[in-house]
């Protein structure tokens, strides 16, 4: 079962009460909880159901999955790139070596890799367990 603090953070995000960095952190926590083998907290299960239930008019907002408009060119996944850099660093590679490896692995340029690292480094270092798949 998720901790009370995790459930509260996720519940605040689902109800629309978090913004900016707190929202991102809540989404990371929620993703970790959903990917884990622990049972989903009943409160969160009902909150999710209420957000997607077309017959529920009690909520001010709904959870709707949408694609961005227009043609989508292949886009590199910054989270995966940053996780790859982190993994290589943890395996003993230097930062530059990890960047070069990620450039080849994802077929992207140096700027893309360094931007991905800058964007996700804080989250990876704060919550490394979220970026390790078993």
N, C-alpha and C positions, 0 to 999 in steps of 0.2 A: 504494500500500500504506500502511496506517496505520502510524504510528510505533510503535516498540517500547513506548514509554511508554503510548501510547493502547491498544495491544493488552493490555498488562499491567493497566491500569486496568479495561478492559472485562472481561477474564478474571476479575479479582477480584470484580467485581460479579456476573457470571454464576455464579460458584461460591458466592455468598452471603457473601463476606468483607467487604463494605463496608456501612456504616450511615449514616443521616442525610444530612448535607450531601455527604459523599463519594459516597454512593449516587446522589444527584441529579446530581452532576457527572459521574459515570461514565455515567449514562443519557443525559445531554446529549452526551457524547463519542460514545457508541455511536450515537445518532440521527444525528449528523453523519456518522459513518463510513458508516452504512447509506444515507444520502441522497446520498452523494458518488458520483462515477463511478469511483472507484478500486476495484479488486477487493477483496473481503472476504478478510481474512487466513484462511488455512486452519485455524489453531488455533481462531479464533472460529467459523468455519463448523462445525467438528466439535463444539465446545462447544454451540452452538445446536441442532444435530441431536440430540445426546445429551439435551438438556433437553426436547425435544418427542417423542422416539422412545418410543412406548408399550412397545416390547419391551426397552428399556434399563433394567435395574434396578440399575445401578451407581451412580446418583446419589442423594444424600440428598434432593434436591428436583427439581421439574419446573417448566417454564415453562407455565403455564396461563392462558388469557385468560378472565376472568370479568366479568360485568356485576354492578354493585352491586344488591342486592335492593331490591324496592319500585318504586313508580312514580318515574320520573325526569322531573322538570320540566325544561324547557329551561334549561341552565346555560351561563353565559358562560364562555368559554375564557380564563382569566387570562393564559396565555402569549401568545395572539394579541392581547389587549387591550394588554398591556405592550409587545409588539413594535410595535404601531400607534403608541403614544405615543412610543416611541423613534424610530421612523421620522419622525414629525412634528417632533420636536425636532431631529433631524439635518437636516431640510429647512429649518430656521430658525425654526420656531414656538417660542414660549415654552412652558413647562410647562403653564400654565393653558390656553392655547389648544389644546395637544395633548390635554389632559384633556377639554375641551369637545367637541372633534372626535371623540374616542373614544366619549364618551357618546352622541353622535348616531349614529355608525357602528355601534355594537354594541347600541344601544337599552338602555343600562344607566345606573344612577345614578353620581353622582360617587364615592361610597364604593367601589363595585365597581371603578371605574377606578383610584382611588388605592391600593386594596388590591392590585390586580393589579400595579401598578407597584412597590409596596413588596416584593412577593413575588418578582418576576422581575428587578428592576433590576440586582442584583449579577451575575446570570448573563448578562444582555444586555450589560452593560458589559465583563464579563470575556471573553465569547466572542461578539462581535457577528456573526461569520461564521455562527454557527448560526441566527441570526434573520433572515438575508437569503436570500431565495429568488431564484434566477436563472432 
